[in-house]
Amino acid sequence: MTTASSKNTNKKGAARAAAAKALFAVLEQKRSLTAVLPEVQASLEGADKGWVQTVCFQVLRELPRYEWLIQQLVDKPLKKKVRIIHSLLLVGLCQFRSLQTPPHAILAETVEAARILKQKPLTGLVNGVLRSYQRQQEALETQVLQRYSLAQCFPRWLRERVTEAWPEHAEQVFAASQEKPPLWLRVNVKHIEPSAYLELLQKEGIGAIQHPTLSSAIRLEKPIDVKQLPHFDEGFLSVQDISAQWAARLLEPKPGQRVLDACAAPGGKTAHIAELAETIELDAVELEASRIERMEQNFERLNVNANVLCQDASAPETWWNGKPYDRILLDAPCSATGVIRRHPDIKWLRQNADIAALVQLQSDILEACWSMLAPGGRLVYATCSLLPEENDKQIQNFIAKHDNANYVIDTTFSSVHVRGGQILPGEDAGDGFFYAILEKAKKN
């Protein structure tokens, strides 16, 4: 006879199994957590979907600590064909370490997850390892925290690069990159004034704070499901980090201009540009076809218009009509080291060897975009990276090669300036971002 208790254990076991599958995909198959989560969450119900994401984020934020704990508790590494159990042990330990789950439930549901994962012979191992941790938890936690500081929860190559680039701010960067980010909104000024939307939130009992400089940016005091926000479906707002909201503002699009968003997905910055200047001719170029449908759906929700092109921004000869752009936003492909708090898998997917290739790609796209910019036009170069090679050094090298490139100083968004402004993670409660404003000299 199946009891209500056993049904609940099966349901919770399914969530644990899903979390293990997600971690396995990231750590063993090197897949992006953003791509994996919807797959493993598909068969789960509301609360369990959020639970899976919470566990994955927590484990990936502190992965070296978790791996050390498993080394103390498991005699020898698990063989490749049963490696999914290693990921399941990470899930079980996370429940003990970070979630308010009763120990008996952790044991029962994690063992059930092993069965769901078709690893019934290893249920005894799972049970034994978790019970062993439960008995030794205090001593093990004392040791693991002594061995692994926040900085040591980052791979060595990244730790060394950040420390070299930002010696006075490195600890701040490591700490902020481990925190849960706040929920920032961008009010669509085509539909409503930001102050009026703030009043709507207050009437709904939703605590929120308006940014002192970017008036359309509102930070919620507590994150909630966006579907619960007033008029979300009608396009009154978007979810966008405060640091990303500077892009369209720095671009300063004007009515009647031709504007290009060169690497447009997921489309938040494109939409913001359209909200600020309605009568522009706006092209949004995106190389990945799989991302375009979602962009267009979001534009429809917000009631903004953009000509979306599935093209390569580094090869304008294949799609550009030769008519120069007055404004170009280049949010370049990058290491994403400034947004680790939102994507903790970046720490374990990105490799040191990737940086040189990214720097070359950025340079290629920047050169291509410059060729499409009208004399007197403005180009905003942006990344969500913390690494100078992708940021100010990239801009310094570019300016050295182009006599007609003028760097524009704007100190409103960042206190750290070389050739561009760096926003560090946590600064202004935002993500790590870099911006450089370049203007092309007018012809004599």
C-alpha positions in Angstrom: 0.0 0.0 0.0 1.3 3.4 -1.0 1.0 5.9 1.8 0.9 9.7 1.7 4.3 9.8 3.3 5.9 7.5 0.7 4.3 9.6 -2.1 5.9 12.7 -0.7 9.3 10.9 -0.4 9.0 9.9 -4.0 8.2 13.5 -5.1 11.0 15.0 -3.1 13.3 12.2 -4.3 12.5 13.3 -7.8 13.6 16.8 -7.1 16.9 15.5 -5.5 17.5 13.4 -8.6 16.8 16.4 -10.9 19.4 18.5 -9.0 21.9 15.6 -9.2 21.3 15.4 -13.0 21.9 19.2 -13.4 25.1 19.1 -11.4 26.3 16.1 -13.3 25.7 17.9 -16.6 27.6 20.9 -15.5 30.6 19.2 -13.8 31.0 16.1 -15.9 29.6 17.2 -19.3 30.6 20.9 -19.1 27.2 22.1 -20.0 25.8 25.5 -19.0 23.4 25.5 -16.0 21.2 27.9 -17.8 20.7 25.4 -20.6 20.4 22.4 -18.2 17.9 23.6 -15.6 14.8 23.8 -17.8 15.5 20.2 -18.9 15.6 18.7 -15.5 12.9 20.9 -14.1 10.4 20.1 -16.8 8.7 17.2 -14.9 8.7 19.0 -11.5 6.1 21.3 -9.9 6.6 24.9 -8.9 8.3 24.8 -5.5 10.5 21.9 -6.5 11.7 23.8 -9.6 13.0 26.6 -7.4 14.5 24.1 -4.9 16.6 22.5 -7.7 18.0 25.9 -8.7 18.8 26.9 -5.2 20.7 23.6 -4.5 22.7 23.9 -7.8 23.6 27.5 -7.1 24.7 26.8 -3.6 26.9 23.8 -4.5 28.5 25.6 -7.4 29.3 28.6 -5.3 31.2 26.5 -2.8 32.3 23.6 -4.9 35.8 23.1 -3.5 34.4 22.9 0.0 31.9 20.2 -1.1 34.5 18.2 -2.9 36.8 18.3 0.1 34.0 17.0 2.3 33.3 14.1 -0.1 37.0 13.2 -0.1 36.8 12.8 3.7 33.7 10.7 3.6 34.2 8.4 0.6 37.1 6.0 0.5 37.8 6.2 -3.2 36.4 8.2 -6.2 33.3 6.7 -7.8 33.8 5.1 -11.2 32.6 7.0 -14.3 29.5 4.9 -14.9 28.1 5.7 -11.4 29.5 9.2 -11.2 25.9 10.5 -11.0 26.0 9.4 -7.3 28.9 11.8 -6.7 26.6 14.6 -7.8 23.8 13.2 -5.6 26.1 13.3 -2.6 26.7 17.0 -3.3 22.9 17.5 -3.2 22.6 15.6 0.0 25.4 17.5 1.7 23.9 20.8 0.5 20.7 20.0 2.4 22.6 19.4 5.6 24.9 22.5 5.1 22.5 25.2 3.8 18.9 24.2 3.9 16.5 23.8 6.8 15.7 20.2 6.0 15.2 17.6 8.8 18.0 15.0 8.7 15.6 12.1 8.5 14.0 13.6 5.4 17.4 14.3 3.8 18.4 10.6 4.2 15.1 9.2 3.0 14.7 11.5 0.0 18.3 11.3 -1.1 18.3 7.5 -0.9 15.0 7.5 -2.9 16.7 9.8 -5.5 19.5 7.1 -5.9 16.7 4.6 -6.8 15.2 7.1 -9.3 18.6 7.4 -10.9 18.7 3.6 -11.3 21.5 3.3 -8.8 19.8 1.0 -6.3 23.0 -0.9 -5.4 24.5 2.3 -4.2 21.7 3.4 -1.9 23.7 2.0 1.1 26.7 4.1 0.1 24.5 7.2 -0.1 22.9 6.5 3.2 26.2 5.7 4.9 28.1 8.8 3.6 25.3 11.2 4.7 25.0 9.6 8.1 28.7 9.9 8.5 28.6 13.6 7.7 25.7 14.0 10.1 27.8 12.5 12.9 30.9 14.5 12.2 29.3 17.7 10.9 30.7 20.2 13.4 34.3 19.0 13.1 34.2 18.7 9.3 32.7 22.2 8.9 35.4 23.7 11.2 38.1 22.1 9.0 36.6 22.9 5.7 36.1 26.6 6.5 39.7 26.8 7.7 41.0 25.2 4.5 38.8 27.1 2.0 38.3 30.9 2.2 35.8 32.6 -0.1 38.7 33.3 -2.5 39.5 29.6 -2.6 36.0 28.8 -3.8 37.3 30.1 -7.1 39.6 28.2 -9.5 43.2 29.2 -9.1 43.6 30.8 -12.5 40.7 33.1 -11.9 41.7 33.9 -8.4 45.1 35.0 -9.6 43.8 37.1 -12.5 41.3 38.9 -10.3 43.9 39.5 -7.5 46.4 40.9 -10.1 43.8 43.1 -11.7 42.2 44.4 -8.6 44.6 43.9 -5.6 42.7 46.4 -3.4 39.3 45.1 -4.3 39.9 41.4 -4.7 38.3 40.3 -1.5 35.3 42.5 -2.2 35.0 40.9 -5.6 35.2 37.3 -4.2 32.6 38.0 -1.5 30.1 39.8 -3.8 30.4 37.1 -6.4 29.2 34.5 -3.8 26.1 36.5 -2.8 22.6 36.1 -4.0 21.9 39.0 -6.3 18.9 41.3 -5.8 16.1 41.6 -8.3 16.3 44.8 -10.3 13.5 46.0 -12.6 13.5 48.4 -15.5 10.3 50.3 -15.9 9.2 50.7 -19.5 8.8 54.5 -19.8 6.7 54.0 -22.9 3.9 52.7 -20.7 4.3 54.3 -17.3 6.4 56.8 -15.3 8.8 55.0 -12.9 7.4 57.0 -9.9 3.9 55.8 -10.8 5.0 52.2 -11.1 6.7 52.5 -7.7 3.4 53.6 -6.3 1.7 50.5 -7.8 4.3 48.3 -6.1 3.7 50.0 -2.8 -0.1 49.5 -3.1 0.6 45.8 -3.6 2.7 45.7 -0.5 5.9 45.0 -2.5 8.9 46.8 -1.0 11.0 48.6 -3.6 13.6 51.3 -3.9 14.1 53.6 -6.9 17.7 54.2 -8.1 18.8 57.8 -7.5 20.4 58.3 -10.9 18.7 55.8 -13.3 15.1 56.7 -12.5 13.7 53.7 -14.4 15.6 51.2 -12.3 13.8 49.8 -9.2 15.3 47.3 -6.8 12.9 45.0 -4.9 13.6 44.5 -1.2 12.7 40.8 -1.6 12.8 38.9 -4.9 9.4 37.5 -6.0 8.0 35.7 -9.1 7.9 38.3 -11.8 4.4 37.1 -12.7 3.2 38.6 -9.4 4.4 42.1 -10.4 1.7 44.5 -11.5 1.3 44.6 -15.3 4.2 42.4 -16.1 2.4 40.7 -19.0 1.4 44.1 -20.4 5.0 45.1 -20.8 5.3 47.7 -18.0 8.6 46.3 -16.9 11.6 44.0 -17.5 14.0 42.3 -15.2 17.4 43.7 -15.8 20.4 44.2 -13.4 21.2 47.8 -12.6 24.7 47.6 -14.2 23.2 46.4 -17.5 20.8 49.3 -17.5 23.6 51.8 -18.1 24.2 50.5 -21.6 21.3 52.2 -23.3 21.7 55.4 -21.2 25.4 55.7 -22.2 24.5 55.1 -25.9 22.2 58.1 -25.8 20.0 57.2 -28.8 18.2 60.1 -30.5 15.0 60.2 -32.5 15.6 59.5 -36.2 19.0 57.8 -35.8 20.1 54.5 -37.2 21.1 52.2 -34.2 22.7 48.8 -34.1 22.8 46.4 -31.2 25.6 44.1 -32.4 25.4 41.1 -30.1 21.8 41.5 -29.0 20.6 38.4 -27.2 18.8 38.1 -24.8 17.5 41.4 -26.0 17.1 43.4 -22.8 19.4 46.2 -23.9 17.9 46.3 -27.3 14.4 46.8 -25.8 15.8 49.5 -23.5 17.2 51.4 -26.5 13.8 51.2 -28.2 12.0 52.4 -25.0 14.3 55.5 -24.8 13.9 56.6 -28.4 10.9 55.4 -30.3 11.4 56.8 -33.8 14.8 55.2 -34.4 15.7 52.6 -37.0 17.0 49.8 -34.8 18.8 46.7 -35.9 19.5 43.9 -33.5 22.0 41.3 -34.7 22.3 37.9 -33.0 24.3 34.9 -34.2 22.5 32.2 -32.3 19.2 31.4 -34.0 17.9 29.6 -30.9 17.8 32.8 -28.9 15.9 35.0 -31.4 12.4 33.6 -30.8 12.5 34.6 -27.2 13.9 38.0 -28.0 11.0 38.7 -30.4 8.4 37.4 -27.8 9.8 39.9 -25.3 9.8 42.8 -27.7 6.1 42.0 -28.4 5.3 42.0 -24.7 7.1 45.3 -24.2 5.5 46.8 -27.4 8.9 47.8 -28.9 10.2 47.4 -32.4 13.5 46.2 -33.7 14.7 44.6 -36.9 16.1 41.3 -35.7 18.8 39.7 -37.9 20.3 36.3 -37.4 23.8 37.3 -38.6 27.4 37.5 -37.5 28.4 41.0 -36.2 32.0 40.3 -37.1 31.2 39.8 -40.8 29.1 42.8 -41.8 29.9 42.2 -45.5 27.3 39.3 -45.4 24.4 41.4 -44.2 25.0 45.2 -43.8 23.5 47.4 -46.5 26.3 49.9 -46.3 24.3 52.7 -44.6 26.3 53.9 -41.5 24.9 53.7 -38.0 24.7 56.7 -35.7 24.9 54.6 -32.6 26.3 51.1 -32.0 26.1 49.1 -28.8 28.6 46.2 -28.7 27.9 44.1 -25.7 30.8 41.8 -26.6 31.1 38.0 -25.9 33.3 37.7 -22.8 34.4 35.6 -19.9 31.3 36.7 -17.9 33.5 36.9 -14.8 31.5 39.9 -13.5 28.2 37.9 -13.3 29.3 34.8 -11.4 26.8 35.6 -8.6 24.1 34.9 -11.2 25.9 32.1 -13.0 28.1 30.3 -10.6 28.8 27.5 -13.1 31.0 30.0 -15.0 33.7 29.4 -12.4 33.9 25.8 -13.4 33.2 26.0 -17.1 35.4 28.8 -18.1 39.1 28.1 -18.5 42.2 30.3 -18.5 43.0 29.3 -22.1 39.6 30.7 -23.2 40.6 34.3 -22.5 42.9 34.9 -25.4 40.4 33.6 -27.9 37.7 35.8 -26.4 40.0 38.9 -26.6 40.6 38.2 -30.3 36.9 37.7 -31.0 36.1 41.0 -29.2 38.7 42.8 -31.3 37.3 41.4 -34.5 33.8 42.4 -33.7 34.9 45.9 -32.5 36.8 46.4 -35.8 33.7 45.4 -37.8 31.4 47.6 -35.8 33.7 50.6 -36.2 33.6 50.2 -39.9 29.8 50.6 -39.8 29.8 53.7 -37.5 29.1 57.0 -39.1 31.5 59.9 -38.6 30.4 61.7 -35.4 28.7 58.6 -34.3 29.0 56.9 -30.9 29.9 53.3 -30.0 29.5 51.9 -26.6 31.7 48.8 -25.9 30.5 46.7 -23.0 31.4 43.4 -21.3 30.3 41.7 -18.1 34.0 40.8 -17.4 36.4 41.8 -14.7 39.6 41.1 -16.7 41.6 44.1 -18.1 42.5 42.1 -21.3 38.9 42.2 -22.3 38.2 45.7 -21.1 40.5 48.7 -20.8 43.4 47.0 -22.5 41.2 46.1 -25.4 40.1 49.7 -25.7 43.7 51.0 -25.4 44.8 48.8 -28.2 41.9 49.8 -30.4 42.5 53.5 -29.9 46.2 53.1 -30.6 45.3 51.7 -34.0 42.6 54.3 -34.9 43.3 58.0 -35.1 39.6 58.7 -35.6 38.6 57.0 -32.3 38.0 59.4 -29.4 37.5 58.1 -25.9 34.7 59.8 -24.0 35.0 60.1 -20.2 31.8 59.5 -18.2 32.2 59.1 -14.5 28.5 58.8 -13.6 28.4 55.0 -13.5 31.7 53.9 -12.1 34.5 55.2 -9.8 37.2 53.0 -11.5 38.4 54.4 -14.8 41.3 53.8 -17.2 40.1 53.6 -20.8 36.5 52.9 -19.7 34.7 52.4 -16.5 34.7 49.2 -14.4 31.7 48.4 -12.2 32.8 45.7 -9.7 30.4 43.1 -8.4 28.3 44.4 -5.6 29.0 48.0 -6.4 25.7 49.9 -6.4 24.1 46.4 -5.7 24.9 45.5 -9.3 26.8 43.0 -11.4 30.3 43.4 -12.6 30.4 45.4 -15.9 32.7 47.4 -18.1 31.8 50.3 -20.4 33.8 52.4 -22.8 32.3 55.2 -24.9 34.0 55.8 -28.2 33.1 58.5 -30.7 34.3 58.6 -34.3 35.8 61.9 -35.5 33.8 63.9 -38.0 35.3 64.2 -41.4 36.8 67.6 -42.2 
